[in-house]
């Protein structure tokens, strides 16, 4: 499993949203809390919730989206570009 490097663990929700906007439609990215610093992950999740629509759970979508998996599977969120 690839572990979160210093560059990724300093990424902000603004940067992640901008990255998603530059991807081809249907692009999918998955983050797993096991591979990240917990404080950074919680902050990133809060920022994403403030910026993008989301559904609770690990959802496959036809639109560009990012799934953030958490320790508790019921807390997984999938953020998508509308």
Backbone as numpy.savetxt, mean C-alpha at the origin, in Angstrom:
# Nx Ny Nz CAx CAy CAz Cx Cy Cz
12.15 -13.91 1.28 11.31 -12.74 1.28 12.19 -11.51 1.28
11.86 -10.56 0.45 12.61 -9.30 0.40 12.19 -8.44 1.56
13.14 -7.89 2.27 12.85 -7.03 3.42 12.93 -5.57 3.01
12.17 -4.76 3.70 12.09 -3.33 3.42 13.44 -2.67 3.59
13.94 -2.07 2.53 15.20 -1.36 2.59 14.99 0.06 3.07
16.07 0.75 3.33 16.01 2.12 3.86 15.23 3.05 2.93
15.40 2.90 1.63 14.71 3.79 0.69 13.20 3.59 0.75
12.77 2.35 0.78 11.34 2.08 0.82 10.73 2.50 2.15
11.43 2.26 3.23 10.88 2.56 4.56 10.87 4.04 4.88
11.29 4.87 3.97 11.16 6.31 4.15 10.17 6.88 3.14
9.55 6.03 2.36 8.57 6.45 1.37 7.33 6.97 2.08
6.79 8.08 1.58 5.58 8.65 2.16 4.36 8.23 1.34
3.19 8.46 1.89 1.97 8.15 1.14 1.86 9.03 -0.10
2.31 10.29 -0.02 2.30 11.16 -1.20 3.15 10.56 -2.32
4.33 10.09 -1.97 5.23 9.49 -2.96 4.63 8.21 -3.54
4.01 7.40 -2.70 3.42 6.15 -3.17 2.24 6.43 -4.11
1.41 7.39 -3.77 0.28 7.73 -4.65 0.81 8.25 -5.98
1.80 9.11 -5.97 2.38 9.62 -7.22 2.98 8.48 -8.04
3.64 7.53 -7.39 4.18 6.36 -8.08 3.06 5.57 -8.75
1.98 5.33 -8.03 0.86 4.56 -8.60 0.28 5.27 -9.82
0.20 6.59 -9.78 -0.37 7.35 -10.89 0.46 7.25 -12.16
1.73 6.90 -12.04 2.59 6.81 -13.22 2.63 5.40 -13.81
1.95 4.45 -13.18 1.97 3.07 -13.64 0.88 2.81 -14.67
1.06 1.74 -15.43 0.05 1.35 -16.41 -1.22 0.91 -15.69
-2.38 1.14 -16.31 -3.63 0.69 -15.70 -3.57 -0.81 -15.37
-4.05 -1.15 -14.20 -4.05 -2.55 -13.77 -2.82 -2.95 -12.97
-1.86 -2.03 -12.80 -0.67 -2.31 -12.01 -1.08 -2.69 -10.59
-0.38 -3.68 -10.02 -0.69 -4.15 -8.67 0.58 -4.18 -7.85
0.50 -3.67 -6.62 1.61 -3.68 -5.69 1.10 -4.22 -4.36
1.90 -5.07 -3.71 1.50 -5.64 -2.42 2.59 -5.35 -1.40
2.19 -4.76 -0.27 3.07 -4.55 0.87 2.66 -5.51 1.96
3.61 -6.03 2.68 3.34 -6.93 3.80 3.98 -6.34 5.04
3.21 -6.17 6.08 3.73 -5.57 7.32 4.90 -6.35 7.89
4.98 -7.64 7.61 6.09 -8.45 8.11 7.43 -7.98 7.56
7.40 -7.30 6.43 8.64 -6.87 5.78 8.97 -5.41 6.04
8.30 -4.79 7.00 8.49 -3.36 7.20 8.53 -2.99 8.68
9.08 -1.82 8.93 9.06 -1.25 10.27 7.61 -0.92 10.62
7.13 -1.34 11.78 5.72 -1.18 12.16 5.28 0.28 12.21
6.12 1.17 12.75 5.73 2.58 12.85 5.58 3.21 11.48
6.52 2.93 10.60 6.44 3.45 9.23 5.19 2.91 8.54
4.93 1.63 8.71 3.81 0.98 8.04 2.48 1.59 8.49
2.34 1.82 9.78 1.11 2.42 10.32 0.92 3.82 9.76
1.98 4.62 9.73 1.90 5.97 9.17 1.54 5.94 7.69
2.16 5.02 6.95 1.87 4.90 5.52 0.41 4.52 5.31
-0.08 3.58 6.08 -1.47 3.14 5.97 -2.42 4.31 6.25
-2.17 5.10 7.28 -3.02 6.25 7.60 -3.00 7.26 6.45
-1.83 7.53 5.91 -1.72 8.46 4.79 -2.47 7.98 3.56
-2.38 6.69 3.29 -3.08 6.14 2.13 -4.58 6.23 2.31
-5.06 5.97 3.53 -6.50 6.06 3.80 -7.02 7.49 3.60
-6.17 8.47 3.84 -6.56 9.87 3.67 -6.57 10.30 2.21
-5.87 9.56 1.34 -5.71 10.01 -0.05 -6.46 9.21 -1.10
-6.68 7.94 -0.85 -7.27 7.10 -1.89 -8.49 6.34 -1.36
-9.43 6.03 -2.27 -10.51 5.14 -1.86 -9.92 3.75 -1.59
-10.58 3.00 -0.73 -10.08 1.67 -0.42 -11.20 0.74 -0.01
-10.91 -0.53 -0.06 -11.79 -1.56 0.46 -10.99 -2.37 1.47
-11.69 -2.91 2.43 -11.03 -3.74 3.42 -10.87 -5.13 2.82
-9.67 -5.65 2.91 -9.39 -6.99 2.40 -8.37 -6.97 1.27
-7.96 -8.14 0.89 -7.01 -8.35 -0.19 -7.82 -8.56 -1.46
-8.03 -7.50 -2.23 -8.90 -7.54 -3.40 -8.09 -7.44 -4.69
-8.38 -8.31 -5.61 -7.83 -8.18 -6.97 -8.74 -7.24 -7.74
-8.16 -6.26 -8.41 -8.96 -5.29 -9.16 -8.37 -5.10 -10.55
-9.20 -4.63 -11.45 -8.74 -4.36 -12.82 -8.05 -3.00 -12.90
-8.18 -2.18 -11.88 -7.56 -0.85 -11.86 -6.24 -0.91 -11.09
-5.44 0.12 -11.24 -4.18 0.21 -10.50 -4.48 0.25 -9.01
-3.78 -0.60 -8.25 -4.06 -0.65 -6.82 -2.87 -1.16 -6.03
-2.92 -0.90 -4.73 -1.90 -1.40 -3.81 -2.62 -2.06 -2.64
-2.21 -3.27 -2.31 -2.75 -3.97 -1.16 -1.73 -3.90 -0.04
-2.20 -3.51 1.13 -1.34 -3.45 2.31 -1.81 -4.51 3.29
-0.97 -5.54 3.45 -1.31 -6.64 4.35 -0.78 -6.33 5.75
-1.58 -6.65 6.75 -1.25 -6.36 8.14 -1.13 -7.65 8.94
-0.64 -7.50 10.18 -0.53 -8.67 11.06 -1.87 -9.38 11.15
-2.91 -8.61 11.31 -4.26 -9.15 11.42 -4.89 -9.13 10.03
-5.21 -10.28 9.45 -5.76 -10.32 8.09 -7.02 -9.49 7.91
-7.78 -9.26 8.97 -9.00 -8.46 8.83 -8.69 -6.99 8.66
-7.42 -6.59 8.86 -7.00 -5.20 8.68 -6.37 -4.94 7.31
-6.27 -5.95 6.46 -5.74 -5.72 5.11 -6.60 -4.67 4.41
-5.95 -3.81 3.64 -6.68 -2.80 2.85 -6.13 -2.79 1.43
-7.01 -2.60 0.48 -6.61 -2.42 -0.91 -7.02 -1.02 -1.33
-6.02 -0.20 -1.67 -6.21 1.18 -2.10 -6.17 1.21 -3.62
-7.04 1.98 -4.24 -7.10 1.97 -5.69 -7.27 3.37 -6.26
-6.81 3.52 -7.50 -7.00 4.75 -8.25 -8.36 4.65 -8.93
-9.16 5.67 -8.78 -10.49 5.62 -9.39 -10.52 6.36 -10.70
